[in-house]
Amino acid sequence: MVAVDTVAPALSSAFAGAPATAPLANGGMWASGGPAVDDRGNVYSTTGNGTIDTTAVPGYWGQSVLVWGPGTPLTLSGTYTPWNYCQMDLNDADLSGGAVVILPDLGIENTSTPHLITFGGKQGNQYLVDRDHMPGSLISRPPCSFSPATDRSLVPPGAQPQFDQAGPLNVFGPYSEEYSSLDYAKGRSTGAFFRAADGSNFVFVTGSSKGAPNAVQTVPPCIVKLRLVTVPGQPAYLAVEASENSFDFLSPGSPWVTSNGADHAIVWVLVANVARATSLVGPNVPHPVLYALAPVTLKAIWISTPEMLNVGGKYNTPAFGRGIVFVGTDRIQAFGVRPNRRSISVRHSAGK
């Protein structure tokens, strides 16, 4: 008989992003990708909306990116909060719709901001922040603003069409301050980084563009390829490189890129195929669809048929290992990737 240590691990540290007694909307950390940890041991998380009338309240961190230094106890070491967090709080437009992606070192010879994070949110914006110089206070969020030009992320040069002035990049639109929750939301997923053979850096993002600001109907584009633009001595910024303009994804999960280094890359997206507010119960629920896309054009290499996958959850992502793609629905289903001369053929098996 082998002795088993039954001592439960003890809680070593805890942190409340919004220490308040309100029963709802208190800076929840529920992003699709969870927390991220960089090579120095810093931990990053986005937070959701908070209650209104919490502007500049010390220790109240709804609608923010929070960074904790390595080790214990959890000690706040950096923050970022979008310029319009008051409007976001009012309309349930959670920043935590997407998690933080820690980008690889871009090289100090290429940009003055080689260490970056990127993340999205329900409004369909994609943000880029210098993680070496997190722009927020360690005490409280900044005063509310109605000018996107006051945002302290790394914004593209020139005026953004949705703002008619400088501001963060809106990827999935049309941009709205009012319609950004439930089926109006434009994004609840986390981007995927890829470095091409020529050294160019890209982020693939998924979301749900809408036919109008107050519409729930999803229209293309729903997957977009962003370029990390770098100029020596200047801050980096994001720009749209390509988009796929035929797929109208309903509740897409986070994209993933598989490759052999820079070669044989495939962008994978698991799409629930149902709206955010639609039930998953009953015989007539649409089945999810798995897409394999070409990284340059975002055109489909392969798409699963409706009968291949069983009903699962929303905003799910596949997992990968040794040439196998695993999809969790009401069971685990696996797809084997086999390169041939003309295309990617996929071998499928499933088990409960």
C-alpha positions as CSV (number, residue, x, y, z in Angstrom):
1,M,0.0,0.0,0.0
2,V,1.3,3.4,-0.9
3,A,0.7,6.3,1.5
4,V,-1.0,9.3,-0.1
5,D,-0.5,12.8,1.1
6,T,-4.1,14.1,1.7
7,V,-3.1,17.6,3.0
8,A,-5.0,20.2,1.0
9,P,-3.0,23.1,-0.5
10,A,-3.4,26.3,1.4
11,L,-4.5,29.6,-0.1
12,S,-1.4,31.7,-0.4
13,S,-2.8,35.0,-1.7
14,A,-6.0,36.6,-3.0
15,F,-7.0,39.8,-4.8
16,A,-10.4,41.5,-5.3
17,G,-10.7,43.5,-8.4
18,A,-13.7,45.4,-7.2
19,P,-14.2,45.2,-3.4
20,A,-17.9,46.1,-3.2
21,T,-21.1,44.6,-1.8
22,A,-23.1,45.1,-5.0
23,P,-24.5,41.6,-6.0
24,L,-23.8,42.1,-9.7
25,A,-21.0,43.5,-12.0
26,N,-18.0,43.7,-9.8
27,G,-15.0,43.5,-12.1
28,G,-15.2,39.7,-12.8
29,M,-12.1,38.1,-14.3
30,W,-13.8,35.7,-16.7
31,A,-12.0,36.2,-20.0
32,S,-12.0,33.4,-22.6
33,G,-8.2,32.8,-22.3
34,G,-7.8,33.2,-18.5
35,P,-4.8,34.9,-17.0
36,A,-1.5,35.2,-18.9
37,V,2.0,34.9,-17.4
38,D,5.1,36.5,-19.0
39,D,8.7,35.2,-18.8
40,R,9.4,37.3,-15.8
41,G,6.5,35.8,-13.8
42,N,4.1,38.8,-14.1
43,V,0.4,37.8,-14.2
44,Y,-2.1,39.6,-16.5
45,S,-5.9,39.6,-16.5
46,T,-8.7,41.7,-18.0
47,T,-11.7,42.5,-15.8
48,G,-15.4,42.9,-16.6
49,N,-17.7,45.8,-16.0
50,G,-18.3,47.3,-12.6
51,T,-21.1,49.3,-11.0
52,I,-21.6,52.9,-12.1
53,D,-20.5,55.8,-9.9
54,T,-17.1,54.2,-9.1
55,T,-14.9,56.7,-10.9
56,A,-11.5,57.1,-9.2
57,V,-12.6,54.9,-6.2
58,P,-9.3,53.5,-4.8
59,G,-9.0,49.7,-5.4
60,Y,-12.0,49.5,-7.8
61,W,-10.7,47.9,-11.0
62,G,-13.6,47.1,-13.3
63,Q,-13.0,47.4,-17.1
64,S,-9.2,47.2,-16.7
65,V,-6.1,45.2,-17.4
66,L,-4.4,44.3,-14.1
67,V,-0.8,43.1,-13.7
68,W,0.6,41.4,-10.6
69,G,4.3,41.0,-9.9
70,P,5.9,37.5,-9.5
71,G,5.7,35.8,-6.1
72,T,3.3,36.2,-3.2
73,P,1.3,37.9,-2.0
74,L,-0.4,39.2,-5.1
75,T,0.9,42.7,-5.5
76,L,-0.5,45.0,-8.2
77,S,2.3,46.3,-10.4
78,G,0.5,47.8,-13.4
79,T,-2.9,48.8,-14.8
80,Y,-4.6,50.0,-17.9
81,T,-8.2,51.2,-18.2
82,P,-9.8,52.4,-21.5
83,W,-10.8,56.0,-21.8
84,N,-14.6,55.2,-21.9
85,Y,-14.9,52.7,-19.0
86,C,-17.8,54.7,-17.6
87,Q,-19.8,54.2,-20.8
88,M,-18.7,50.6,-20.8
89,D,-19.9,50.0,-17.2
90,L,-23.2,51.6,-18.0
91,N,-23.9,49.3,-21.0
92,D,-22.4,46.0,-19.9
93,A,-19.6,46.2,-22.4
94,D,-17.0,44.1,-20.6
95,L,-13.3,44.5,-21.4
96,S,-13.0,40.9,-20.1
97,G,-14.7,39.6,-23.3
98,G,-11.1,38.9,-24.3
99,A,-8.0,37.8,-22.4
100,V,-4.5,39.3,-22.5
101,V,-2.1,37.9,-25.2
102,I,1.6,38.4,-24.3
103,L,3.4,39.1,-27.5
104,P,7.0,37.8,-28.1
105,D,9.8,40.3,-28.0
106,L,9.7,42.5,-31.1
107,G,13.3,43.7,-30.8
108,I,14.4,47.0,-29.6
109,E,16.0,47.6,-33.0
110,N,12.6,47.4,-34.6
111,T,10.5,49.5,-32.2
112,S,10.7,51.6,-29.1
113,T,8.0,49.3,-27.6
114,P,9.4,45.7,-28.0
115,H,7.3,44.2,-25.1
116,L,3.6,44.3,-25.7
117,I,0.3,42.9,-24.7
118,T,-2.9,42.9,-26.8
119,F,-6.5,42.2,-25.9
120,G,-10.1,42.9,-27.1
121,G,-13.5,43.3,-25.6
122,K,-17.2,43.3,-26.3
123,Q,-17.1,46.6,-28.2
124,G,-15.0,45.0,-31.0
125,N,-11.9,47.1,-30.3
126,Q,-8.4,45.6,-30.2
127,Y,-6.0,47.3,-27.8
128,L,-2.2,47.3,-27.8
129,V,-0.3,48.3,-24.6
130,D,3.4,48.6,-23.7
131,R,3.8,46.1,-20.8
132,D,7.1,47.7,-19.8
133,H,5.3,51.0,-19.1
134,M,1.7,50.1,-18.1
135,P,0.0,53.5,-18.3
136,G,-2.4,53.3,-15.4
137,S,-2.3,54.2,-11.7
138,L,-1.8,51.6,-8.9
139,I,-4.4,53.5,-6.8
140,S,-7.5,54.0,-8.9
141,R,-8.9,54.3,-12.4
142,P,-8.5,57.6,-14.2
143,P,-11.3,60.1,-14.5
144,C,-13.9,59.2,-17.2
145,S,-13.4,60.6,-20.6
146,F,-15.5,61.0,-23.7
147,S,-12.6,61.5,-26.1
148,P,-10.8,58.4,-27.5
149,A,-7.8,60.5,-28.2
150,T,-7.1,60.5,-24.4
151,D,-6.7,56.7,-24.4
152,R,-3.3,55.6,-23.2
153,S,-2.9,52.5,-25.2
154,L,-0.7,52.4,-28.4
155,V,-3.2,53.6,-31.0
156,P,-2.8,53.7,-34.8
157,P,-1.7,57.0,-36.4
158,G,-4.4,59.3,-37.7
159,A,-8.1,59.4,-37.1
160,Q,-10.1,56.2,-36.7
161,P,-13.3,56.2,-38.8
162,Q,-15.6,55.3,-35.9
163,F,-14.3,58.1,-33.7
164,D,-13.3,60.7,-36.4
165,Q,-10.2,61.2,-34.2
166,A,-7.4,59.1,-32.8
167,G,-8.3,56.1,-30.7
168,P,-8.0,52.3,-30.4
169,L,-8.5,50.1,-33.5
170,N,-12.1,49.0,-34.0
171,V,-12.0,45.6,-35.7
172,F,-15.6,44.3,-35.5
173,G,-18.2,47.1,-35.9
174,P,-20.1,49.2,-36.3
175,Y,-18.8,50.8,-33.1
176,S,-21.4,51.6,-30.5
177,E,-21.3,52.9,-27.0
178,E,-24.8,51.8,-26.3
179,Y,-25.2,48.4,-28.0
180,S,-22.4,46.1,-26.8
181,S,-23.9,43.5,-24.6
182,L,-25.6,40.1,-25.1
183,D,-26.3,39.5,-28.8
184,Y,-25.1,43.0,-29.6
185,A,-21.6,42.3,-28.4
186,K,-18.9,42.3,-31.1
187,G,-16.2,40.1,-29.4
188,R,-15.7,37.5,-26.6
189,S,-12.6,35.8,-27.7
190,T,-8.8,36.0,-27.4
191,G,-6.4,36.6,-30.3
192,A,-3.6,34.3,-31.6
193,F,-0.1,35.5,-32.5
194,F,1.9,34.3,-35.5
195,R,5.3,35.2,-36.8
196,A,5.8,34.7,-40.5
197,A,9.0,33.5,-42.2
198,D,10.0,37.0,-43.2
199,G,9.8,38.1,-39.5
200,S,6.4,39.9,-39.9
201,N,4.2,39.7,-36.8
202,F,0.5,39.1,-36.9
203,V,-2.5,38.7,-34.5
204,F,-5.6,36.8,-35.7
205,V,-8.8,37.8,-34.0
206,T,-12.4,36.6,-34.2
207,G,-15.6,38.4,-33.5
208,S,-19.1,39.2,-34.7
209,S,-19.6,42.3,-36.8
210,K,-23.1,43.5,-37.1
211,G,-25.3,44.8,-39.8
212,A,-26.1,48.1,-37.9
213,P,-25.1,49.5,-34.5
214,N,-28.4,48.4,-33.0
215,A,-28.6,45.0,-34.9
216,V,-28.0,41.5,-33.5
217,Q,-27.6,40.0,-37.0
218,T,-24.0,38.9,-37.5
219,V,-22.3,39.8,-40.8
220,P,-18.7,39.5,-42.1
221,P,-16.0,40.0,-41.3
222,C,-15.8,37.7,-38.3
223,I,-12.1,36.8,-38.5
224,V,-9.4,39.4,-39.2
225,K,-5.7,39.3,-39.5
226,L,-3.9,42.3,-37.8
227,R,-0.3,43.3,-38.5
228,L,1.9,44.6,-35.7
229,V,3.4,47.6,-37.5
230,T,6.9,48.5,-36.2
231,V,9.2,51.4,-37.1
232,P,12.7,51.8,-35.5
233,G,12.5,54.3,-32.6
234,Q,8.7,54.5,-32.7
235,P,5.9,52.8,-30.8
236,A,4.3,49.8,-32.5
237,Y,0.6,49.8,-33.5
238,L,-2.0,47.5,-35.0
239,A,-3.4,47.7,-38.5
240,V,-5.8,45.5,-40.4
241,E,-3.9,43.2,-42.9
242,A,-6.7,41.0,-44.2
243,S,-10.2,39.9,-43.4
244,E,-12.5,37.0,-44.5
245,N,-15.7,38.5,-45.9
246,S,-18.0,35.5,-46.5
247,F,-18.3,33.8,-43.1
248,D,-20.8,35.2,-40.5
249,F,-19.6,33.4,-37.4
250,L,-22.1,33.1,-34.5
251,S,-20.4,33.0,-31.1
252,P,-16.9,32.1,-32.5
253,G,-14.3,30.8,-30.1
254,S,-10.7,32.1,-29.9
255,P,-8.6,31.4,-33.0
256,W,-5.5,29.2,-32.8
257,V,-2.6,28.9,-35.1
258,T,-0.7,25.6,-35.6
259,S,2.5,25.5,-37.6
260,N,6.0,24.0,-37.9
261,G,7.8,27.2,-37.0
262,A,6.7,29.6,-39.8
263,D,5.8,26.8,-42.2
264,H,2.6,24.9,-42.8
265,A,0.5,27.3,-40.7
266,I,-3.2,26.8,-40.3
267,V,-5.7,29.1,-38.4
268,W,-8.3,27.1,-36.6
269,V,-11.7,28.5,-35.3
270,L,-14.4,26.6,-33.6
271,V,-17.8,28.3,-34.1
272,A,-20.7,27.5,-31.9
273,N,-23.1,28.4,-34.7
274,V,-25.7,29.8,-32.3
275,A,-26.2,33.3,-30.9
276,R,-25.2,34.3,-27.4
277,A,-28.7,34.2,-26.0
278,T,-29.9,31.1,-27.9
279,S,-30.5,27.9,-25.9
280,L,-28.3,24.8,-26.5
281,V,-31.1,22.5,-25.4
282,G,-33.4,20.6,-27.8
283,P,-33.2,18.5,-31.0
284,N,-33.0,21.5,-33.4
285,V,-30.0,23.3,-32.0
286,P,-27.4,23.9,-34.8
287,H,-24.2,22.0,-34.4
288,P,-20.8,23.7,-34.1
289,V,-18.5,24.0,-37.0
290,L,-14.7,23.7,-37.1
291,Y,-12.8,25.9,-39.6
292,A,-9.3,25.4,-40.9
293,L,-8.2,28.6,-42.7
294,A,-5.1,29.7,-44.7
295,P,-3.1,32.3,-42.7
296,V,-2.4,34.5,-45.7
297,T,-5.8,34.8,-47.3
298,L,-8.1,33.5,-44.4
299,K,-9.8,31.4,-47.0
300,A,-11.1,28.0,-45.9
301,I,-8.8,25.0,-46.3
302,W,-11.3,22.7,-44.7
303,I,-14.7,23.0,-42.9
304,S,-16.4,20.3,-40.8
305,T,-19.8,19.1,-41.9
306,P,-22.9,19.7,-39.7
307,E,-23.0,16.0,-38.6
308,M,-19.3,15.8,-37.6
309,L,-19.6,17.7,-34.3
310,N,-22.1,17.4,-31.5
311,V,-23.7,20.3,-29.6
312,G,-21.3,21.7,-26.9
313,G,-20.8,25.2,-25.5
314,K,-20.2,28.7,-26.8
315,Y,-16.9,30.4,-27.4
316,N,-15.1,27.0,-27.1
317,T,-11.6,26.4,-28.5
318,P,-10.0,23.3,-29.8
319,A,-6.8,21.7,-28.4
320,F,-3.8,20.4,-30.3
321,G,-1.1,17.8,-29.9
322,R,1.1,15.7,-32.3
323,G,-0.9,16.5,-35.4
324,I,-4.3,15.9,-33.7
325,V,-7.0,18.5,-33.2
326,F,-9.3,17.8,-30.2
327,V,-12.7,19.3,-30.0
328,G,-14.8,19.2,-26.8
329,T,-18.6,19.1,-27.3
330,D,-20.7,16.6,-25.4
331,R,-17.8,14.3,-26.0
332,I,-14.2,14.5,-27.2
333,Q,-13.8,14.5,-30.9
334,A,-10.4,14.3,-32.7
335,F,-9.3,15.2,-36.2
336,G,-6.0,14.1,-37.7
337,V,-4.3,16.4,-40.1
338,R,-2.6,14.6,-43.0
339,P,-0.9,16.8,-45.7
340,N,-1.2,15.5,-49.2
341,R,-0.2,16.9,-52.5
342,R,-3.2,19.3,-53.1
343,S,-4.9,20.0,-49.8
344,I,-5.3,19.2,-46.1
345,S,-7.2,16.0,-45.6
346,V,-8.7,15.4,-42.1
347,R,-9.4,12.0,-40.4
348,H,-12.1,12.1,-37.8
349,S,-12.9,10.0,-34.7
350,A,-15.1,10.5,-31.6
351,G,-15.6,9.1,-28.2
352,K,-17.6,9.8,-25.1
